[in-house]
């Protein structure tokens, strides 16, 4: 019987700095893909769409795309929505699931307490689905080591819970599923903002309003949760 391997692509939203009411949450999203479930065909289609739209070897970064920053500052909202939708509909079609861990930084006095709480919450969320994780012979964890603190947390938690785990550092441009993790993490953060009717002007411009975001975007995304 072929070895069952689970790929886990991880991205975060937030930082380990002091609590700021404008960015009160720290989120960690894990995109889970059974390597026996083929997605290469839809990746190829997505790659063709991105290339035909004029982006070569481009890693879609959803936050700046919505806010019209960095590579996207000279693009209209319609152009940015087109690129967003390429990744969004790939995510809906792909045979993946995901989980997101959310920590309110107002509950933490500083980096040490945030580190402890994140470690506990990540471990708790994983352990709530242990039948799923234990159904695989091997786990491969992909993270870009963007934040040293989170790298240490992930290494500690996964190696404590599992003996069959491999940690890999990735470049976002090399893995579309890592870009999916970025998309999903951003969508979960936006959902928190929508719950409090707290969209920024750029977010309102992009999604029209938080109600439209919830109904026409987040509802389908939520169905992919583990």
WOFENLIN-V968868 format. One line per field, one symbol per residue. ss: DSSP state (@ for helix, = for strand, . for the rest). phi: phi as a letter, one per 40 degrees, with the letter a starting at -180 (. if undefined). psi: psi as a letter, one per 30 degrees, with the letter a starting at -180 (. if undefined). Layout:
ss = ???
phi = ???
psi = ???
This chain:
ss = ....=========.......@@@.==========.....@@@@@@@@@@@@@.........@@@@@@..@@@....@@@@@@@@@@@@@@@@@...========@@@...@@@@@@@@@@@@@@@@@..@@@@@...======....@@@@@@@@@@@@@@...=====..@@@.@@@@@@@@@@@@@@@@@@@@.....@@@@@@@..@@@@@@@@@@@@@..=.
phi = .cccbbcbbbbbbhacccdbdcacbbbbbbcbbcccccbcccccccdcccccchbbfbccbcddcccgbfcbcbbccccccccdcccccccccccbbabbbbbccccbciccccccccdcccccccccbcdccccbcabbbbacfcbdccdccccccccccbbbbbbbcbbdccbcccccccdccccccccccccbfbccccccccbgacccdccbbcdccdcccc
psi = kkkjkkkjkkllkalgalkkffiflkkkkjkkkjffjkgeefeeeeeeeeeffgjkhkjkjeeeeefhlbfgfgkleeeeeeeeeeeefeeefkilllkkkkkjfffkfaeeeeeeeeeeeeeeeeffheeeeffkfkkjkkkghejeeeeeeeeeeefefkfhkkkkklkeffjefeeeeeeeeeeeeeeeeeeghhkleeeeeegelfeeeeefeeeeefffk.
